[in-house]
Amino acid sequence: MSLFSTTFQTIENGISYASQKQQTIAQNIANVDTPNYKSKTVSRTSEFRDLLHNELEAYQTDSKHIPFSDSSQQAITQQGNTSYQANGNNVDMDKEMADMAENQIYYEALVDRLNGKFNSLQTVIRGGK
């Protein structure tokens, strides 16, 4: 029997994914002028996505909201089929900045949820005060 629900593990995995994605985006931005550099992306494995869907249910109340999902297993892939600059580089700064903003929102939502869980535990420990 587990003392805590799997929520902490799921949030931890999501924060790990957001951190890895942030590092990859930063690397892409840092290499925007590097000749023949190919941008990289972080993707989640379908195995964990299926597990997450079964364990954690979230409701998207508007089609414009970012879907809530998580990953403990991610893979970094190189996008080698395009070239946006004459030097062979394929980093698209607009896409990278949009990905960074989306990732920041995702990270902040996870941290907010984690804070909520800790506040609930603190309330229980204090006896509802």
Contacts in CASP RR format, 6 or more apart in sequence:
PFRMAT RR
TARGET T0000
AUTHOR 0000-0000-0000
METHOD contacts of the structure
MODEL  1
MSLFSTTFQTIENGISYASQKQQTIAQNIANVDTPNYKSKTVSRTSEFRD
LLHNELEAYQTDSKHIPFSDSSQQAITQQGNTSYQANGNNVDMDKEMADM
AENQIYYEALVDRLNGKFNSLQTVIRGGK
6 55 0 8 1.000
6 56 0 8 1.000
7 56 0 8 1.000
7 113 0 8 1.000
7 117 0 8 1.000
8 114 0 8 1.000
8 117 0 8 1.000
9 72 0 8 1.000
10 52 0 8 1.000
10 55 0 8 1.000
10 56 0 8 1.000
10 70 0 8 1.000
11 70 0 8 1.000
11 110 0 8 1.000
11 113 0 8 1.000
11 114 0 8 1.000
11 117 0 8 1.000
13 48 0 8 1.000
13 70 0 8 1.000
13 71 0 8 1.000
13 72 0 8 1.000
14 70 0 8 1.000
14 71 0 8 1.000
14 72 0 8 1.000
14 110 0 8 1.000
15 107 0 8 1.000
15 110 0 8 1.000
15 111 0 8 1.000
15 114 0 8 1.000
16 72 0 8 1.000
17 42 0 8 1.000
17 44 0 8 1.000
17 70 0 8 1.000
17 71 0 8 1.000
17 72 0 8 1.000
17 74 0 8 1.000
18 103 0 8 1.000
18 106 0 8 1.000
18 107 0 8 1.000
18 110 0 8 1.000
19 107 0 8 1.000
20 42 0 8 1.000
20 74 0 8 1.000
20 76 0 8 1.000
21 42 0 8 1.000
21 74 0 8 1.000
21 99 0 8 1.000
21 103 0 8 1.000
22 100 0 8 1.000
22 103 0 8 1.000
22 107 0 8 1.000
24 40 0 8 1.000
24 41 0 8 1.000
24 42 0 8 1.000
24 76 0 8 1.000
25 96 0 8 1.000
25 99 0 8 1.000
25 100 0 8 1.000
25 103 0 8 1.000
27 40 0 8 1.000
28 39 0 8 1.000
28 40 0 8 1.000
28 91 0 8 1.000
28 96 0 8 1.000
29 91 0 8 1.000
29 93 0 8 1.000
29 96 0 8 1.000
29 100 0 8 1.000
31 37 0 8 1.000
31 89 0 8 1.000
31 91 0 8 1.000
32 89 0 8 1.000
32 91 0 8 1.000
32 93 0 8 1.000
32 96 0 8 1.000
33 87 0 8 1.000
33 89 0 8 1.000
34 89 0 8 1.000
35 87 0 8 1.000
35 88 0 8 1.000
35 89 0 8 1.000
36 87 0 8 1.000
36 88 0 8 1.000
36 89 0 8 1.000
37 88 0 8 1.000
37 89 0 8 1.000
37 90 0 8 1.000
37 91 0 8 1.000
38 78 0 8 1.000
38 79 0 8 1.000
38 80 0 8 1.000
38 89 0 8 1.000
38 90 0 8 1.000
39 78 0 8 1.000
39 79 0 8 1.000
39 80 0 8 1.000
39 90 0 8 1.000
39 91 0 8 1.000
39 92 0 8 1.000
39 96 0 8 1.000
40 76 0 8 1.000
40 77 0 8 1.000
40 78 0 8 1.000
40 79 0 8 1.000
41 76 0 8 1.000
41 77 0 8 1.000
41 79 0 8 1.000
42 74 0 8 1.000
42 75 0 8 1.000
42 76 0 8 1.000
43 74 0 8 1.000
43 75 0 8 1.000
43 76 0 8 1.000
43 77 0 8 1.000
44 69 0 8 1.000
44 70 0 8 1.000
44 71 0 8 1.000
44 73 0 8 1.000
44 74 0 8 1.000
45 71 0 8 1.000
45 73 0 8 1.000
45 74 0 8 1.000
45 75 0 8 1.000
47 73 0 8 1.000
48 70 0 8 1.000
48 71 0 8 1.000
48 72 0 8 1.000
48 73 0 8 1.000
49 69 0 8 1.000
49 71 0 8 1.000
52 69 0 8 1.000
52 70 0 8 1.000
52 71 0 8 1.000
56 68 0 8 1.000
56 70 0 8 1.000
58 67 0 8 1.000
58 68 0 8 1.000
60 67 0 8 1.000
60 68 0 8 1.000
66 102 0 8 1.000
66 105 0 8 1.000
66 106 0 8 1.000
68 109 0 8 1.000
70 110 0 8 1.000
79 90 0 8 1.000
80 90 0 8 1.000
82 90 0 8 1.000
83 89 0 8 1.000
83 90 0 8 1.000
84 90 0 8 1.000
84 91 0 8 1.000
84 92 0 8 1.000
85 91 0 8 1.000
123 129 0 8 1.000
END
